Amino acid sequence: MTLSARAAILLLPLAVLVAQPLSAADDAALLKDLSAALRVLDLPCGEVLSAQRLAGNDHIASCKNGLRYRIFVNAEGRVVARKQ
């Protein structure tokens, strides 16, 4: 296998991730999941109206009550939310 073929195989998954539409963060299921995570963590939000993806499991959620939270999975695998 040539070097360029190996490079193409290694870069293909990265290209797929980058090519995902940015509006996917506003998917209704994701907004519901983020709302549920904040409820489980007992943080005031009401409902997540919009979300911005920072990384795979790292989002900024904007709540109906005006608050914003960074919701992510930490190194131990736990969901964490920090007020912004």
CNS distance restraints for C-alpha pairs under 8 A (distance, minus, plus):
assign (resid   1 and name CA) (resid   5 and name CA) 6.35 0.50 0.50
assign (resid   1 and name CA) (resid   6 and name CA) 6.79 0.50 0.50
assign (resid   2 and name CA) (resid   6 and name CA) 6.39 0.50 0.50
assign (resid   3 and name CA) (resid   7 and name CA) 6.17 0.50 0.50
assign (resid   4 and name CA) (resid   8 and name CA) 6.15 0.50 0.50
assign (resid   5 and name CA) (resid   9 and name CA) 6.30 0.50 0.50
assign (resid   6 and name CA) (resid  10 and name CA) 6.26 0.50 0.50
assign (resid   7 and name CA) (resid  11 and name CA) 6.03 0.50 0.50
assign (resid   8 and name CA) (resid  12 and name CA) 5.93 0.50 0.50
assign (resid   9 and name CA) (resid  13 and name CA) 7.86 0.50 0.50
assign (resid  10 and name CA) (resid  14 and name CA) 7.79 0.50 0.50
assign (resid  11 and name CA) (resid  15 and name CA) 6.25 0.50 0.50
assign (resid  12 and name CA) (resid  16 and name CA) 6.34 0.50 0.50
assign (resid  13 and name CA) (resid  17 and name CA) 6.37 0.50 0.50
assign (resid  14 and name CA) (resid  18 and name CA) 6.26 0.50 0.50
assign (resid  15 and name CA) (resid  19 and name CA) 6.00 0.50 0.50
assign (resid  16 and name CA) (resid  20 and name CA) 6.67 0.50 0.50
assign (resid  20 and name CA) (resid  24 and name CA) 7.56 0.50 0.50
assign (resid  23 and name CA) (resid  27 and name CA) 7.41 0.50 0.50
assign (resid  25 and name CA) (resid  30 and name CA) 6.88 0.50 0.50
assign (resid  25 and name CA) (resid  31 and name CA) 7.92 0.50 0.50
assign (resid  25 and name CA) (resid  50 and name CA) 7.66 0.50 0.50
assign (resid  25 and name CA) (resid  51 and name CA) 5.58 0.50 0.50
assign (resid  25 and name CA) (resid  52 and name CA) 5.72 0.50 0.50
assign (resid  25 and name CA) (resid  53 and name CA) 5.84 0.50 0.50
assign (resid  26 and name CA) (resid  30 and name CA) 6.97 0.50 0.50
assign (resid  26 and name CA) (resid  31 and name CA) 6.60 0.50 0.50
assign (resid  26 and name CA) (resid  50 and name CA) 5.76 0.50 0.50
assign (resid  26 and name CA) (resid  51 and name CA) 5.87 0.50 0.50
assign (resid  26 and name CA) (resid  52 and name CA) 7.65 0.50 0.50
assign (resid  27 and name CA) (resid  31 and name CA) 6.43 0.50 0.50
assign (resid  28 and name CA) (resid  32 and name CA) 6.25 0.50 0.50
assign (resid  29 and name CA) (resid  33 and name CA) 6.16 0.50 0.50
assign (resid  30 and name CA) (resid  34 and name CA) 6.14 0.50 0.50
assign (resid  31 and name CA) (resid  35 and name CA) 6.15 0.50 0.50
assign (resid  31 and name CA) (resid  48 and name CA) 5.65 0.50 0.50
assign (resid  31 and name CA) (resid  49 and name CA) 6.88 0.50 0.50
assign (resid  31 and name CA) (resid  50 and name CA) 6.77 0.50 0.50
assign (resid  31 and name CA) (resid  51 and name CA) 6.93 0.50 0.50
assign (resid  32 and name CA) (resid  36 and name CA) 6.12 0.50 0.50
assign (resid  32 and name CA) (resid  47 and name CA) 7.78 0.50 0.50
assign (resid  32 and name CA) (resid  48 and name CA) 7.14 0.50 0.50
assign (resid  33 and name CA) (resid  37 and name CA) 6.17 0.50 0.50
assign (resid  34 and name CA) (resid  38 and name CA) 6.34 0.50 0.50
assign (resid  34 and name CA) (resid  48 and name CA) 6.73 0.50 0.50
assign (resid  34 and name CA) (resid  61 and name CA) 7.27 0.50 0.50
assign (resid  34 and name CA) (resid  71 and name CA) 7.59 0.50 0.50
assign (resid  35 and name CA) (resid  39 and name CA) 6.32 0.50 0.50
assign (resid  35 and name CA) (resid  45 and name CA) 7.40 0.50 0.50
assign (resid  35 and name CA) (resid  46 and name CA) 7.31 0.50 0.50
assign (resid  35 and name CA) (resid  47 and name CA) 5.52 0.50 0.50
assign (resid  35 and name CA) (resid  48 and name CA) 5.34 0.50 0.50
assign (resid  36 and name CA) (resid  40 and name CA) 6.18 0.50 0.50
assign (resid  37 and name CA) (resid  41 and name CA) 6.22 0.50 0.50
assign (resid  37 and name CA) (resid  79 and name CA) 7.61 0.50 0.50
assign (resid  38 and name CA) (resid  42 and name CA) 6.13 0.50 0.50
assign (resid  38 and name CA) (resid  43 and name CA) 5.31 0.50 0.50
assign (resid  38 and name CA) (resid  44 and name CA) 7.31 0.50 0.50
assign (resid  38 and name CA) (resid  45 and name CA) 7.01 0.50 0.50
assign (resid  38 and name CA) (resid  81 and name CA) 7.22 0.50 0.50
assign (resid  39 and name CA) (resid  43 and name CA) 5.94 0.50 0.50
assign (resid  39 and name CA) (resid  44 and name CA) 7.39 0.50 0.50
assign (resid  39 and name CA) (resid  45 and name CA) 7.76 0.50 0.50
assign (resid  41 and name CA) (resid  81 and name CA) 7.76 0.50 0.50
assign (resid  45 and name CA) (resid  63 and name CA) 5.22 0.50 0.50
assign (resid  45 and name CA) (resid  64 and name CA) 6.40 0.50 0.50
assign (resid  45 and name CA) (resid  65 and name CA) 5.84 0.50 0.50
assign (resid  45 and name CA) (resid  66 and name CA) 7.91 0.50 0.50
assign (resid  45 and name CA) (resid  67 and name CA) 6.68 0.50 0.50
assign (resid  46 and name CA) (resid  63 and name CA) 6.72 0.50 0.50
assign (resid  46 and name CA) (resid  64 and name CA) 6.05 0.50 0.50
assign (resid  46 and name CA) (resid  65 and name CA) 6.63 0.50 0.50
assign (resid  47 and name CA) (resid  63 and name CA) 5.59 0.50 0.50
assign (resid  47 and name CA) (resid  64 and name CA) 5.40 0.50 0.50
assign (resid  47 and name CA) (resid  65 and name CA) 7.91 0.50 0.50
assign (resid  48 and name CA) (resid  61 and name CA) 6.18 0.50 0.50
assign (resid  48 and name CA) (resid  62 and name CA) 5.66 0.50 0.50
assign (resid  48 and name CA) (resid  63 and name CA) 4.34 0.50 0.50
assign (resid  48 and name CA) (resid  64 and name CA) 6.09 0.50 0.50
assign (resid  49 and name CA) (resid  61 and name CA) 7.60 0.50 0.50
assign (resid  49 and name CA) (resid  62 and name CA) 5.88 0.50 0.50
assign (resid  49 and name CA) (resid  63 and name CA) 5.57 0.50 0.50
assign (resid  49 and name CA) (resid  64 and name CA) 5.98 0.50 0.50
assign (resid  50 and name CA) (resid  61 and name CA) 6.00 0.50 0.50
assign (resid  50 and name CA) (resid  62 and name CA) 5.36 0.50 0.50
assign (resid  50 and name CA) (resid  63 and name CA) 7.31 0.50 0.50
assign (resid  51 and name CA) (resid  59 and name CA) 6.33 0.50 0.50
assign (resid  51 and name CA) (resid  60 and name CA) 5.47 0.50 0.50
assign (resid  51 and name CA) (resid  61 and name CA) 4.43 0.50 0.50
assign (resid  51 and name CA) (resid  62 and name CA) 6.13 0.50 0.50
assign (resid  52 and name CA) (resid  59 and name CA) 5.46 0.50 0.50
assign (resid  52 and name CA) (resid  60 and name CA) 5.11 0.50 0.50
assign (resid  52 and name CA) (resid  61 and name CA) 6.61 0.50 0.50
assign (resid  53 and name CA) (resid  57 and name CA) 7.84 0.50 0.50
assign (resid  53 and name CA) (resid  58 and name CA) 6.12 0.50 0.50
assign (resid  53 and name CA) (resid  59 and name CA) 4.49 0.50 0.50
assign (resid  53 and name CA) (resid  60 and name CA) 6.57 0.50 0.50
assign (resid  54 and name CA) (resid  58 and name CA) 5.32 0.50 0.50
assign (resid  54 and name CA) (resid  59 and name CA) 5.36 0.50 0.50
assign (resid  54 and name CA) (resid  60 and name CA) 7.24 0.50 0.50
assign (resid  55 and name CA) (resid  59 and name CA) 7.02 0.50 0.50
assign (resid  57 and name CA) (resid  71 and name CA) 7.88 0.50 0.50
assign (resid  57 and name CA) (resid  72 and name CA) 5.45 0.50 0.50
assign (resid  57 and name CA) (resid  73 and name CA) 6.07 0.50 0.50
assign (resid  58 and name CA) (resid  70 and name CA) 7.10 0.50 0.50
assign (resid  58 and name CA) (resid  71 and name CA) 5.78 0.50 0.50
assign (resid  58 and name CA) (resid  72 and name CA) 4.24 0.50 0.50
assign (resid  58 and name CA) (resid  73 and name CA) 6.88 0.50 0.50
assign (resid  59 and name CA) (resid  70 and name CA) 5.63 0.50 0.50
assign (resid  59 and name CA) (resid  71 and name CA) 5.29 0.50 0.50
assign (resid  59 and name CA) (resid  72 and name CA) 6.35 0.50 0.50
assign (resid  60 and name CA) (resid  68 and name CA) 6.77 0.50 0.50
assign (resid  60 and name CA) (resid  69 and name CA) 5.60 0.50 0.50
assign (resid  60 and name CA) (resid  70 and name CA) 4.43 0.50 0.50
assign (resid  60 and name CA) (resid  71 and name CA) 6.26 0.50 0.50
assign (resid  61 and name CA) (resid  68 and name CA) 5.50 0.50 0.50
assign (resid  61 and name CA) (resid  69 and name CA) 5.23 0.50 0.50
assign (resid  61 and name CA) (resid  70 and name CA) 6.29 0.50 0.50
assign (resid  61 and name CA) (resid  71 and name CA) 7.12 0.50 0.50
assign (resid  62 and name CA) (resid  66 and name CA) 6.73 0.50 0.50
assign (resid  62 and name CA) (resid  67 and name CA) 6.12 0.50 0.50
assign (resid  62 and name CA) (resid  68 and name CA) 4.53 0.50 0.50
assign (resid  62 and name CA) (resid  69 and name CA) 6.74 0.50 0.50
assign (resid  63 and name CA) (resid  67 and name CA) 5.33 0.50 0.50
assign (resid  63 and name CA) (resid  68 and name CA) 5.98 0.50 0.50
assign (resid  67 and name CA) (resid  83 and name CA) 7.43 0.50 0.50
assign (resid  67 and name CA) (resid  84 and name CA) 7.61 0.50 0.50
assign (resid  68 and name CA) (resid  83 and name CA) 5.99 0.50 0.50
assign (resid  68 and name CA) (resid  84 and name CA) 5.37 0.50 0.50
assign (resid  69 and name CA) (resid  81 and name CA) 5.97 0.50 0.50
assign (resid  69 and name CA) (resid  82 and name CA) 5.32 0.50 0.50
assign (resid  69 and name CA) (resid  83 and name CA) 4.45 0.50 0.50
assign (resid  69 and name CA) (resid  84 and name CA) 5.29 0.50 0.50
assign (resid  70 and name CA) (resid  80 and name CA) 8.00 0.50 0.50
assign (resid  70 and name CA) (resid  81 and name CA) 5.42 0.50 0.50
assign (resid  70 and name CA) (resid  82 and name CA) 5.17 0.50 0.50
assign (resid  70 and name CA) (resid  83 and name CA) 6.43 0.50 0.50
assign (resid  70 and name CA) (resid  84 and name CA) 6.57 0.50 0.50
assign (resid  71 and name CA) (resid  79 and name CA) 6.98 0.50 0.50
assign (resid  71 and name CA) (resid  80 and name CA) 5.65 0.50 0.50
assign (resid  71 and name CA) (resid  81 and name CA) 4.32 0.50 0.50
assign (resid  71 and name CA) (resid  82 and name CA) 6.60 0.50 0.50
assign (resid  72 and name CA) (resid  79 and name CA) 5.67 0.50 0.50
assign (resid  72 and name CA) (resid  80 and name CA) 5.44 0.50 0.50
assign (resid  72 and name CA) (resid  81 and name CA) 6.52 0.50 0.50
assign (resid  73 and name CA) (resid  77 and name CA) 5.55 0.50 0.50
assign (resid  73 and name CA) (resid  78 and name CA) 5.29 0.50 0.50
assign (resid  73 and name CA) (resid  79 and name CA) 4.47 0.50 0.50
assign (resid  73 and name CA) (resid  80 and name CA) 6.00 0.50 0.50
assign (resid  74 and name CA) (resid  78 and name CA) 5.51 0.50 0.50
assign (resid  74 and name CA) (resid  79 and name CA) 6.46 0.50 0.50
assign (resid  74 and name CA) (resid  80 and name CA) 6.66 0.50 0.50
